[in-house]
Amino acid sequence: YKIELSTMPEDHIGELSDWEFAQDTLKDAILDMGKEYVVTDFEYTPRQDMNNGRVAEYEIYFSTDGQNWGQAAAKGYFSRMQTSAIKVNIPSKPVARYFKFVANSEISRNIWTAVAELGIHAE
């Protein structure tokens, strides 16, 4: 599964407050995978057109019901230099229908993040 998230373009239309609300909503990306899988890896592809918005510190959660998330299955930091897809091993191999990607910080210390693709690898 892959999901695309974006932030306000430089030549945006509409009110800044509307864009800020949308960006805050996307801070925690939750995806329903449609059925349960045994998750082995998570994949993150950073924004490709520029460095701004690339995720630095992250957490990944899994759930069977989309409500109860428990502790993070993985957390860490992505390097500023990584530009291609980054695979994060999930050693606990949770059975899950939902995953939640939380971006805790951005590499340039902006208050927003941008993601090209998110995905999982499953058994």
Salt bridges, closest charged atoms under 4 A:
ASP32 OD1 - ARG97 NE 2.71
GLU43 OE1 - HIS121 NE2 2.75
ASP49 OD1 - ARG47 NE 2.61
GLU117 OE1 - LYS2 NZ 3.25
GLU123 OE2 - LYS93 NZ 3.13
